[in-house]
Amino acid sequence: MSEITVRPIVVGRTIEPEEAGAKTAGQAVAEALLENALTPQDGDIIVVSSKVVSFFEGGLVRLGDVKPCWKARVLARAFGKDPRKLQILMETGKVLLVVPMKRILRMPSMRRMMIERSANPDAMIEGYSRINNFTFVVRVHAAYLDEAGIDHTNSPEGFVTVLPVDPCVVAERIRNELAERFGIAVAVIITDTVTCVGRVGSQDIAIGFSGIDPVTRATFSDDLFGVPRSGGIDVVIDSIAGLAGLVMGQTVERTPAVLIRGLSYAPQREEDVARGMGILGYPPGAQWRLVLYALAATAWFRIVNLFTLGRWPKRTRSI
């Protein structure tokens, strides 16, 4: 692996809705590359935010055109949400978890932490108390996405952006368009932002990819001492997405894409192309069984621990 460079692909102005249908995401990325005097090379990785992909791939939705069903209207009233946005969310996937942000913010420790991390504490408190008082978590594209990835920020008034139905197909289309335009073979990753489980904050992960093997395949290979080790299934595309997300930012940076050069990666396997993001998800029916197995094992641990009748050991090492 040689020197790795990360180059932001900046756009000069905001994209208007009427422009969105005039070109594809691949054409938009190609034009942005040329505007930034960047010429992609074989082996580069182009990371694109889901926001710009949604704009150019039919994901810009006018709320006035959405007709919420009775269920969406009832749920929206119960949880203080816009029924039109909830209708879109329900069309995207099943709600697995509802996070009561307003109630969480009433906890003094969480309130202090959120204030410390906010650029505008008053707006943050108001937002979580009225607009985003409940966050619905939906599993889609092998990830747990807040509000199913539906986004109203950095969107024109009266519009929201929704994720593509199959981001891997879109990533492949972008990759092919760049190959046709520049005569090169690159990998493409589409990212979105998720809440970090167990941590207060968020980061970018991959929701679509093309031309790159999304994981390493080295579980139980030998370690430095010749001992087979667990692990070794690293989600490569998420690591790259997190790196690119730091450069792209989340608000007014106008950096919808990043070019990464010098990072070695395995090419996408031909037999995996049709599986898309399914390659990262649990096999059908396995997820809930895994949860039950984990709960049962945890309960057994608690029972055995209870009968040990001893205190939990304190640290005896100095490091």
Secondary structure, 3 states (H helix, E strand, C coil): CCCCEEEEECCCCCCCHHHHCCCCHHHHHHHHHHHCCCCCCCCCEEEEEHHHHHHHCCCEEEHHHCCCCHHHHHHHHHHCCCHHHHHHHHHHCCEEEEEEHHHHCCCHHHHHHHHHCCCCHHHHHHHHHHHCCEEEEEEECCEEEEHHHCECCCCCCCEEECCCCCHHHHHHHHHHHHHHHHCCCCEEEEEEEEECCCCCCEEEEEEEEECCCCECCCCCCECCCCCECCCCCCEHHHHHHHHHHHHHCCCCCCCCEEEEECCCCCCCCHHHHHHHHHHCCCCCCHHHHHHHHHHHHHHHHHHHHHHHCCCCCCCCCCC
